[in-house]
Amino acid sequence: MDPRAAAIDDRLAGVGRIVAVTGSKGGIGKSVISSSLALAWADEGMAVGLLDLDFTSPSDHVVLGGGGRFPTEEFGVDPVVLAGVRTMSVAYFSGDAAAPMRGGDVTNTLLELLAITRWGDLDALVLDLPPGLGDIALDVVRLVPRTEFLLLGTASRVVIGSVQRAVRLLVELRAPIVGMAENLRRDGGGEVEALAAGSGVPFLGAVPYDPALEDALGDPGRLRETDFFDAVRRIGREVAGRAGTATSPPGR
């Protein structure tokens, strides 16, 4: 047995809830939602961590304005604190260099980050999952089985189909689902809410398309002033209010 797997429970012993943001499709805003969710919870007075698991294209540190940082190390690695959020990312070690990975490299990197990061006492740890239903998602379910999944979708038919598959996979794995949210909503909408209802998953709210968002990235103060952030804050309160209620919906 890999000794790092045995160390993970100790590293996460002080963490109350673990919420993974996923949607299985790229380009739907998982990283911005994950970072903003963590920031919103920190603003509410919670002790919050944020672990960026998109190893090839990490961006949570960009959203929260943390370029050029390096974690301190002593009996493990201490998260980098950005705007009150304890963050960890491979970007702190690789910098601007590409970090291509395949197969066992992905699992090894996940094991290493989980085994060495000293989160301390947290009310919640947010996991930003990469696109797809591959190694990272499966390893998170295996290594951190108490993880709750927050599914993210958009009105795109391509995305809807991808989220449907994600729901089916999580049901098959008996992984707890805390709810589903919609990002980038424009006029109309309702497709993601209908998918949630048809899947037996709570719908937690919609985040509007906000043209002011792009210029606010990297500046937590400006990010907090956006309509986007207001919507994420409301969803965060919904998730926080559902502590202990996440279950796997019935198979479809």
ABEGO torsion letter per residue (X at the ends): XBAAAAAAAAAAAABABBBBBBAGBBGAGAAAAAAAAAAAAAAAGBBBBBBBABAABBAAAAAAGABGBBBBBBGEBBBBBBGGBBBBBAAAAAEABBBBBBEAAAAAAAAAAAAABBAEBBABBBBBBBBEABAAAAAAAAABAABBBBBBBBABAAAAAAAAAAAAAAAAAGBBBAEBBBBGBBBEEGAAAAAAAAAGBBBAEBBBBBAAAAAABGBAAAAAABAAAAAAAAAAAAAAAABGABBBBBBX
